[in-house]
Amino acid sequence: MPTTYRGLFRTPEFTPLFATASVQIAASTVSGLALGTLVYTATGSPLLSALSMFGPSLAQVIGATVLLSAADRLPPRAATAGLALAFGSGTALLAVPGLPMWAVFTVIMFLGLVGAVGGGVRYGLLSEILPGEGYLLGRSVLNMSVGAAQICGFAVGGGLVTALSPRGTLLTGAALYLATAAVARFRLSSRPPRTAGRPSIAATWRTNASLWSSRPRRYVYLAMWVPNGLIVGCESLFIPYAPRHAGMLFAFAAGGMLLGDTLTGRFVPPGLRRTLDAPLRLLLAAPYLVFAAHPGLTIAVAAITLASIGYSATLLLQERLMALTPKNVHGQALGLHSAGMLTMQGVGAALAGAVAQHVSPATAMAVMAAASVTVTVLLAPGLRGEPAPVPEPSPQSAA
C-alpha cells in the first residue's frame, strides 16, 4: 500500500480518479457561486440564495432511499461518466435566460437526486484502487483536491461572474462537467460492479436498513452528517453576510479544509486518530460563535479558516466506518455517508436561511455554530470504544 503522495500517484487509476474528482468539484464550485448570485440578485432572499447553492443536497435523501444500490451494482467508469454528463446538461439548462424560478429549483432538485449515487461510485472505486490502510491517504488527497479546487473555483468563479455574468459562468461550469465525463470515459479502466444484481429500490432499502441497524455505524453516520451540515448552513450565508467578499470567504474556508485534510491524512499517526475526531468536530463549529459579535472582515476570515480545519474529522470517521462495514457494500456505505452528509448540508442551509430571514446573517451563523457544538457533545458517548472487526462476506452473501 502507498504511504507517500508520490507512491499514491504511481498507483494505477488513482491519477484519473483524482482528475475527475478535482474537475467536477471545480465545476460545482463555479456553477454554485454563479447560481447563488443569480438567485440572490433576482429575489433578494437569503433563504432562496442559500437553497440555490445547497438545495440539491436536500434531494440526496430521496436518492439515497431509491437509487443508492446503483453505487455497487453499476460499472464504476460508466456511472462516473454518466453522472458527469447529467450534471453538465442540467447546469447548461440553468443558464437559459428567462427560466422561471420554479424551473430553476426543479432542475436543482433533479441534479441532487441523481447526484446521491455519485459519492458511492467515486469512493467505492477508491476503496478498490486503494484497499485497507491506503484508503485514508487516498481519501485525504481527494479531500485536499476538493479544497484546492474550491479555492480556485471560488476565486475564478467570482471573477467570471463579474466578467461573463452569472449565466456565462454557469456555461463554464457545464463545460467543466463535460471534461470530467471525458476523463472518466477514456482514462479509467473498465471494472465490473462490486455486487451482483440490478439496482433497485428494494435492494437500496435492504442494504440501507442493514447499515443503519448497527448502533456503532449509526453514531458514526450521525457524527459525519449533523455537525458538518449545520456548519455548511453558516457557509450558505456568506453571500448575504458579505455580498462583495463572498468569493473570498468561500476560498478561505476551502483553504482551511485543505490544510486540515493535509495534516490529518498525512501526518496524524494511527494511535492518535481515535482521539482527534471529537476535538476536530468542535473546532469546526466553535470559531463561528464569534459571529454573534458581528466581527469585521479580517476576524471573520480568520474564524472561517480556523473552523474549516475541523472538516478533517470526517476522514477519521470514514476510516472507522470502513472498519465497521463489509467490503461488498463499501460503495453503498460510503454513498449513504455522502448522501446523508449532503442532505444535512441542504437542511443546514435551509435552517440558516430561515433564521437569517428574522435576524442578521451573522447572528444566524452563530446560532448554527452553537447547535453544531451541542450535537457533537451529545454524540460523544456513542463513539467511545474500538470498532469491532467485520468478517469478510461469503460469495453467497455478496451475491
Secondary structure, DSSP 8 states (H G I E B T S, - for coil): ---SHHHHHTSTTHHHHHHHHHHHHHHHHHHHHHHHHHHHHHH--HHHHHHHHHGGGGGHHHHHHHTTTHHHHS-HHHHHHHHHHHHHHHHHHHTSTT--HHHHHHHHHHHHHHHTTHHHHHHHHHHHHS-TTHHHHHHHHHHHHHHHHHHHHHHHHHHHHHHHHHHHHHHHHHHHHHHHHHHHHHHS-----SS-S---HHHHHHHHHHHHHSHHHHHHHHHHHHHHHHHHHHHTTHHHH-TTTHHHHHHHHHHHHHHHHHHHHHHS-HHHHHHHHHHHHHHHHGGGGGGGG---HHHHHHHHHHHHGGGGHHHHHHHHHHHTS-GGGHHHHHHHHHHHHHHHHHHHHHHHHHHHTTS-HHHHHHHHHHHHHHHHHHHGGGG-S---------HHHH-
